[in-house]
Amino acid sequence: MTSDMYLRIKQVTALTGLSRATIYNMMAAGSFPMKTALGVRAVGWLSSEIQVWMAERKLVEKQGREATPAKRRAATPRRLPEVSPVRSTPPSKAENVGSKILHGWEDSDDTVPTPAEKEAIRNRLRLLNAKKKSAG
């Protein structure tokens, strides 16, 4: 009777010569045996499956990248928090346009901001940076 045992990631990397990242990328691509949950925080690979994979690997014709990296989650753009300064006078038209540019509205026909719009953007950024420093 042959005994089949579970191998942990360090043993699998030592046995196959692959890095941990490559093993997980190949698992995601479906070209490496899948891990088995052994407990809440423990996984392992059956040694027999690794041995079979290694034997089959000798027959694989190696061309280009064989293990495609796992799909990474796309980074979501971070939105700046809405900050309304305390004012005694209403904002000017230039500041409204600058606010429009800062919030990503694209319904404006002007592609190059005027000097007043640039100044409004600078003031808004100064205010946001000051808020960020005081919060941190």
C-alpha positions, 0 to 999 in steps of 0.5 A: 500500500502506497501512502499519499501525503500532503505537501505544504507550499515550501515542500512543493516549491523545493520539489518542483523548483518553482516559486510560490508565485509561479505555483499560484499563477499556474493554478489560476491558469489551470496548469498545476494541481489545485491545493486542498484545504487542510484546515482553516489556515492550512492548504496542501497538495497531494504528493501523488498529484505533484509527482504525476504533474512532474512526469507530465511536465517532461512531455510539454513543449515549452513555448513562450509564457506557459503560466499566465498571471492571475487576473488582478483586480483593477484599481478603482480610482479614488474620489476626493471627499467633498469639501465645502469651505465656509464662505461669506460670499458666494463663489465666483463663476471661475471657481464654479468652473474650476470645481467642475474640472476637479469633479471630472465633468466633461460637458464643458467645451473649453479644453484649456482652463483659463488663468482664473480656472487654474487659480480656482483649481490651485485653491481647491487643491490647497484646501484639500491638502490642508484637510488631509494634513489636519486629518492625518 
